[in-house]
């Protein structure tokens, strides 16, 4: 089972590299986002947006529905031979986002390198939730680099781990929880948003730390500074996002900052456009190393 899932995962990553993302109108994650918005409006129609019960209902419907869809599809693909492997890879690919992440980062790097700070700010605003208007060039680059590091965990490592552990139901439910957290898991949503936020924290405990390890392995400089990576990983409000971001900061030798929230590798130099490119290269290498380690583990297990 693990060997089959690794083959499907490899095929899904290859498909992602070749084809990239579907348009939003056809993308299952975008459908999930629209469904989440609809459920949010229905469950909070009474005006009470601060209820744990509504948060549990929203999370149960969205994550449970995604898991059920993954289970039904997986039941068919297991009986369909080679065609089933290909269909499962195409389905899993929709929960992975390597090429799309790199393209978003490149959309920030290009105008920043050309001196078009406004264009870079606008592109960065499509990657991160923070306000990017008025940010100086180094903080625009910082936002893009942080997004690359954090989304390697959410959009690649986490999906891959949950798929290997629990098949399409696990991968789809994980992505549903990610979407819920991004849409409603904010402090402003009170106890309603607390439910998906805490579940997302739990689901990412292992993926975030594994992603940090892979970035460290991809960046020898970070490997030499491992104690500092571990120290800085606790410097963000999230229990998870600081791990891959701290690894990337020390790996590139740059200071990553979100105003009013955190500073990672405070002694590093200010990042620039070229550092966004370096972050993307480190991310792709980390994904490759993760694949090699998974294949080696599967070979050892079957030996």
Secondary structure as GFF3:
##gff-version 3
##sequence-region A 1 303
A	DSSP	alpha_helix	2	19	.	.	.	ID=ss1
A	DSSP	three_ten_helix	24	26	.	.	.	ID=ss2
A	DSSP	alpha_helix	28	43	.	.	.	ID=ss3
A	DSSP	alpha_helix	52	77	.	.	.	ID=ss4
A	DSSP	alpha_helix	81	93	.	.	.	ID=ss5
A	DSSP	alpha_helix	99	113	.	.	.	ID=ss6
A	DSSP	alpha_helix	117	125	.	.	.	ID=ss7
A	DSSP	alpha_helix	137	152	.	.	.	ID=ss8
A	DSSP	pi_helix	153	157	.	.	.	ID=ss9
A	DSSP	alpha_helix	158	184	.	.	.	ID=ss10
A	DSSP	three_ten_helix	187	189	.	.	.	ID=ss11
A	DSSP	alpha_helix	190	203	.	.	.	ID=ss12
A	DSSP	alpha_helix	205	218	.	.	.	ID=ss13
A	DSSP	alpha_helix	220	224	.	.	.	ID=ss14
A	DSSP	alpha_helix	226	233	.	.	.	ID=ss15
A	DSSP	alpha_helix	241	252	.	.	.	ID=ss16
A	DSSP	beta_strand	254	258	.	.	.	ID=ss17
A	DSSP	beta_strand	262	264	.	.	.	ID=ss18
A	DSSP	beta_strand	269	270	.	.	.	ID=ss19
A	DSSP	alpha_helix	273	302	.	.	.	ID=ss20
###
